[in-house]
Amino acid sequence: MKRLGRVALAATLALTVGMPLPVQASSHREAPFITEHPKVDGTDFYMFRSYEAGKSGMTVLIANYLPLQDSYGGPNYFSLDPNALYEIHIDNNGDAKEDITFQFRFQNTLNDLKLNVQGKNVSVPLRNIGVVAAGNDANLNEKETYTCKVVKGDRRTGTVASVTNAADGSATFTKPYDYVGNKTFTSQAGYDAYAAQYIYTINLPGSTSTGRLFVGQRADPFPVNLGEVFDLVNTNPVGPSNGELNIISDKNVTTIALEIPTDYLTNAGANPIIGGWTTASLRQARLLTATPTFSQPDKEGGAWTQVSRLGMPVVNE
């Protein structure tokens, strides 16, 4: 639940990479259909030049999904959809079509941990059965991993290559378990240390430069108080900014964060302006099965079909 810094609303999605202009877009459950598919609901998109010391040549991309996560929302918590395709698109020549796409797919693995109950080893349905800490996730019953690929050109027909872990060359990354509470992680600091080990330095295909990658639960940075706004705009716009209850102050989102060399995103330096947006897609067909399993609760197939798109600031809201 570590809070991301809030970024001021921008008037356009275009990012002038020579200037540290922030870009923000926001959307929470903005349409009837997406309310039925919260795991693929894109909520926020941020794109800005890194303001960390020594990183002026880096651009940060942050895509948030699965809005309004309740703190300590057990027992299932908030894994992403293994049957979905999550994407961040970059246009670097001004034609409003993607030139670079970062694609994310997720997978959940059940460890089938068991406890001895009256002499019998019984499978436990919970996602963890004991303390979890940095370097020790043996008590996790479910592990969530993901891959990240870069597509150059059209998102479906372009050239595809995998992003890899600079430490070991692996193309599979781990998403940290959600912050379920202080008994599991001993403290907020304990969770911070646990989650920090999943900030990866990455190799980018076609480049000798490296970037950074993280996917995990973060505090919802959305600056609009949804409860008051949709209660007939029940707020005082001239009052103090902290004068009213923020109903989403304890809500979380799942963040996909990339830190990428700016030169990797621009059109070989020919155009210093880039645009960006996010999407989520599902397969066209879904068939429910009478014999579901953990790894295959249903059967899905067909072409990828876009169900969520986010680009311009607060347009959907």
C-alpha positions in Angstrom: 0.0 0.0 0.0 2.9 2.3 -0.5 1.7 5.5 -1.9 2.8 6.8 -5.3 3.4 10.5 -5.5 0.5 12.4 -7.1 1.0 14.0 -10.4 -0.8 17.1 -11.6 -3.2 16.8 -14.4 -1.9 17.6 -17.8 -3.8 19.2 -20.7 -2.5 16.7 -23.3 -1.2 13.2 -23.5 1.8 14.2 -25.6 5.0 14.1 -23.7 7.8 16.5 -24.7 10.8 14.4 -23.7 13.0 17.4 -23.5 10.9 18.7 -20.6 9.8 17.0 -17.4 6.0 17.4 -18.1 3.8 14.9 -16.2 0.9 13.2 -18.0 -2.0 11.7 -16.2 -5.1 9.9 -17.2 -7.7 8.4 -14.9 -10.8 6.2 -15.0 -12.4 4.0 -12.3 -15.3 1.7 -13.2 -16.4 4.3 -15.8 -18.6 2.1 -18.0 -21.2 -0.6 -17.2 -19.4 -3.4 -19.0 -16.0 -2.9 -17.3 -17.6 -3.1 -13.9 -18.1 -6.8 -14.6 -14.4 -7.2 -15.3 -12.5 -5.3 -12.7 -9.2 -7.2 -13.3 -8.9 -5.5 -16.7 -10.1 -2.1 -15.7 -7.4 0.4 -16.5 -7.6 3.2 -13.9 -4.6 5.5 -14.4 -1.8 6.2 -16.8 1.3 8.3 -15.9 4.2 9.1 -18.3 6.9 11.5 -17.2 10.6 12.1 -17.3 12.4 10.6 -14.3 13.1 13.2 -11.6 15.6 11.0 -9.7 19.2 12.2 -9.5 21.3 11.0 -12.5 18.3 9.7 -14.4 17.4 12.6 -16.6 17.6 10.3 -19.6 14.9 8.0 -18.4 11.1 8.0 -18.9 8.7 6.5 -16.4 5.5 4.7 -17.6 3.0 3.7 -14.9 -0.2 1.8 -15.8 -2.7 1.1 -13.0 -5.4 -1.6 -13.1 -8.0 -3.2 -10.9 -9.3 -0.1 -9.0 -10.8 0.3 -5.6 -9.0 -2.6 -3.9 -10.0 -2.8 -0.3 -7.2 -2.8 2.2 -6.6 -6.3 3.5 -9.2 -7.6 1.0 -8.9 -11.3 1.8 -9.1 -14.1 1.3 -8.5 -13.9 -2.4 -6.9 -10.5 -2.7 -6.1 -9.0 -6.1 -4.3 -11.1 -8.6 -4.5 -10.0 -12.3 -6.2 -12.0 -15.0 -4.1 -14.8 -16.5 -6.4 -14.8 -19.5 -5.9 -11.1 -20.2 -3.4 -9.1 -22.2 -2.2 -5.9 -20.6 -0.5 -3.4 -22.8 1.3 0.0 -22.7 1.5 1.6 -26.2 3.9 4.3 -27.4 3.5 6.4 -30.5 6.7 8.1 -31.5 5.9 9.6 -34.9 2.6 11.4 -34.3 0.3 9.2 -36.3 -1.8 8.1 -33.3 -0.8 4.4 -33.9 1.5 2.3 -31.7 5.1 2.0 -32.7 6.3 0.3 -29.5 4.1 -1.8 -27.2 5.0 -3.4 -23.9 2.8 -6.5 -23.4 2.2 -8.2 -20.1 0.8 -11.7 -19.4 0.3 -13.1 -15.9 0.2 -16.6 -14.5 -0.9 -18.0 -11.1 0.8 -21.1 -9.8 -0.8 -23.1 -6.9 1.8 -24.6 -4.5 -0.9 -26.7 -2.8 0.5 -26.2 0.7 -0.9 -28.7 3.3 -1.4 -28.7 7.0 -1.6 -31.7 9.2 -5.1 -31.9 10.6 -5.7 -34.9 13.0 -3.1 -36.9 11.2 -4.2 -36.0 7.7 -2.4 -33.6 5.3 -5.2 -31.3 4.2 -4.8 -28.8 1.3 -5.3 -25.2 2.4 -7.4 -22.8 0.3 -5.7 -19.7 1.7 -3.1 -17.8 -0.3 -0.6 -17.9 2.6 -0.3 -20.0 5.7 2.4 -18.1 7.6 4.8 -15.2 7.7 6.2 -13.9 4.4 9.4 -11.9 4.3 12.1 -10.7 1.9 14.0 -13.8 0.8 11.4 -16.2 2.4 8.1 -16.9 0.6 7.8 -20.6 1.5 4.4 -19.9 3.2 2.9 -18.5 0.0 0.3 -20.9 -1.4 -0.1 -19.1 -4.7 2.7 -17.4 -6.7 1.9 -14.9 -9.4 4.4 -14.4 -12.2 4.4 -12.5 -15.4 6.3 -11.9 -18.7 6.9 -8.7 -20.5 7.5 -8.5 -24.2 8.2 -5.6 -26.6 6.4 -5.3 -29.9 7.9 -3.0 -32.5 5.2 -1.9 -35.0 1.6 -3.1 -35.0 0.7 -4.6 -31.6 -0.6 -7.9 -33.3 1.6 -8.2 -36.3 4.9 -6.5 -35.3 8.2 -7.9 -34.3 8.1 -9.4 -30.8 10.9 -10.0 -28.3 11.1 -10.7 -24.6 12.3 -8.3 -21.9 14.7 -10.2 -19.6 16.0 -9.9 -16.1 19.5 -8.3 -16.3 20.6 -10.4 -13.2 20.0 -13.9 -14.7 18.6 -13.6 -18.2 15.2 -15.0 -17.2 12.1 -13.8 -19.0 9.8 -14.6 -16.1 9.3 -12.1 -13.3 7.5 -12.3 -9.9 4.7 -10.1 -8.8 4.8 -9.6 -5.0 1.9 -10.8 -2.9 -0.5 -8.1 -1.8 -0.1 -6.4 1.5 -2.4 -8.6 3.6 -1.4 -7.2 7.0 1.3 -6.9 9.6 1.1 -10.4 11.0 2.0 -11.8 7.7 4.7 -9.2 6.9 5.5 -8.2 10.5 5.3 -4.5 9.7 4.9 -2.0 6.9 8.7 -1.9 6.7 8.7 -5.7 6.3 6.4 -5.5 3.4 8.4 -2.7 1.8 11.5 -4.8 2.0 9.7 -7.8 0.6 8.2 -5.9 -2.3 11.4 -4.1 -3.1 13.2 -7.3 -4.1 10.8 -7.5 -7.1 12.1 -4.2 -8.6 14.0 -5.6 -11.5 16.8 -4.2 -13.7 15.8 -5.3 -17.2 17.4 -5.9 -20.6 15.5 -4.3 -23.4 15.5 -6.2 -26.7 17.4 -4.4 -29.5 19.3 -2.2 -27.0 22.4 -2.3 -24.9 20.7 0.0 -22.3 18.8 -1.3 -19.3 15.6 -0.2 -17.6 13.7 -1.1 -14.5 10.4 -3.0 -14.0 8.0 -3.5 -11.1 4.4 -4.9 -10.9 2.5 -4.9 -7.6 0.0 -3.4 -5.3 0.3 0.3 -4.6 -1.9 2.9 -2.9 -4.4 4.5 -5.3 -3.0 7.9 -6.3 -6.3 9.1 -7.9 -6.8 12.7 -6.8 -10.6 12.9 -7.5 -12.9 12.0 -4.6 -15.3 9.6 -6.3 -17.8 9.5 -3.5 -18.4 13.2 -3.4 -18.1 13.8 -7.1 -20.9 11.3 -8.0 -23.1 12.4 -5.1 -24.3 15.3 -7.2 -20.8 16.9 -6.9 -21.2 17.1 -3.1 -18.1 19.1 -2.4 -16.9 22.6 -1.7 -14.4 23.6 -4.5 -13.3 26.7 -2.7 -12.8 25.0 0.7 -9.5 23.5 2.0 -8.1 20.5 0.0 -8.2 18.3 3.1 -11.4 19.6 4.5 -13.5 16.6 3.5 -13.2 12.8 3.8 -11.5 11.2 0.8 -13.4 8.0 0.4 -10.7 6.3 -1.7 -7.8 7.2 0.6 -7.4 3.6 1.8 -8.0 2.0 -1.6 -5.3 0.3 -3.7 -4.6 -0.5 -7.3 -2.2 -2.9 -9.1 0.6 -1.0 -10.8 2.7 -1.9 -13.8 5.7 0.4 -13.7 8.5 0.8 -16.3 11.6 3.0 -16.3 12.9 3.1 -19.8 15.7 5.1 -21.5 14.0 7.9 -23.4 16.1 7.2 -26.5 14.5 3.8 -26.6 11.0 5.3 -26.9 11.7 8.0 -29.4 11.9 7.5 -33.1 15.7 7.3 -33.2 15.8 10.8 -31.7 14.1 12.2 -34.8 11.0 13.2 -32.9 11.3 14.3 -29.3 7.5 14.0 -28.7 5.9 10.8 -27.8 2.3 9.8 -26.9 1.2 6.9 -24.8 -1.9 4.9 -23.7 -2.9 1.7 -22.1 -5.2 -1.1 -23.0 -6.4 -4.5 -21.7 -7.8 -7.2 -23.9 -9.6 -10.5 -23.5 -10.2 -13.4 -25.8 -13.4 -13.2 -27.9 -15.0 -16.4 -26.6 -15.4 -17.8 -23.1 -16.8 -21.3 -22.3 -17.8 -22.3 -18.8 -16.9 -25.8 -17.9 -18.6 -28.2 -15.5 -15.2 -29.5 -14.3 -13.1 -26.3 -13.6 -9.6 -26.5 -12.1 -7.3 -23.9 -10.6 -5.3 -23.6 -13.8 -8.3 -23.7 -16.1 -11.5 -22.5 -14.5 -13.0 -22.0 -18.0 -12.0 -22.2 -21.6 -11.2 -19.1 -23.6 -10.2 -18.6 -27.3 -10.4 -16.4 -30.3 -8.8 -13.1 -31.2 -7.7 -10.6 -28.6 -10.6 -8.1 -28.1 -9.9 -4.7 -26.4 -12.1 -4.2 -23.3 -10.3 -1.3 -21.7 -8.4 1.7 -23.1 -7.0 4.7 -21.3 -5.2 7.7 -22.7 -6.5 11.2 -22.1 -6.8 12.8 -18.6 -10.2 12.2 -16.9 -12.0 11.8 -20.3 -13.8 8.6 -19.2 -14.7 9.9 -15.8 
